[in-house]
Each structure stands twice: as structure tokens, then as C-alpha cells.
Amino acid sequence: MVSSIQRVVTLSERLLREEIERTGFPILENHKVGLLYGKKLARLYGLNVQ
């Protein structure tokens, strides 16, 4: 069985890849976008945002 944390990590990685492909942002910008999505997902799943 996949844990909630594993699902969040998998989903955030997928979203980051999609964002990279969609926007073509430089690497640093992609990282910032990934952090934003990660924090949103953490809140959604009731996990520690930090």
C-alpha cells in the first residue's frame, strides 16, 4: 500500500515535470514552482508544509 507521503511526492514530481514542459522555465524558476505546488499539496493532505 502506498503511503500518503509517497502519493504526495509522486504527484508533486509529476506536476513539476508537467510545469517544466509547459512553461520552459529555467531550472531555478521550476524549483520555485515545485515548492509552491508542494506546499499546496502538503496543506491539502494535512502534512507539514515545511
Secondary structure, DSSP 8 states (H G I E B T S, - for coil): ---HHHHHHHHHHHHHHHHHHHH---HHHHHHHHHHHHHHHHHHTT----
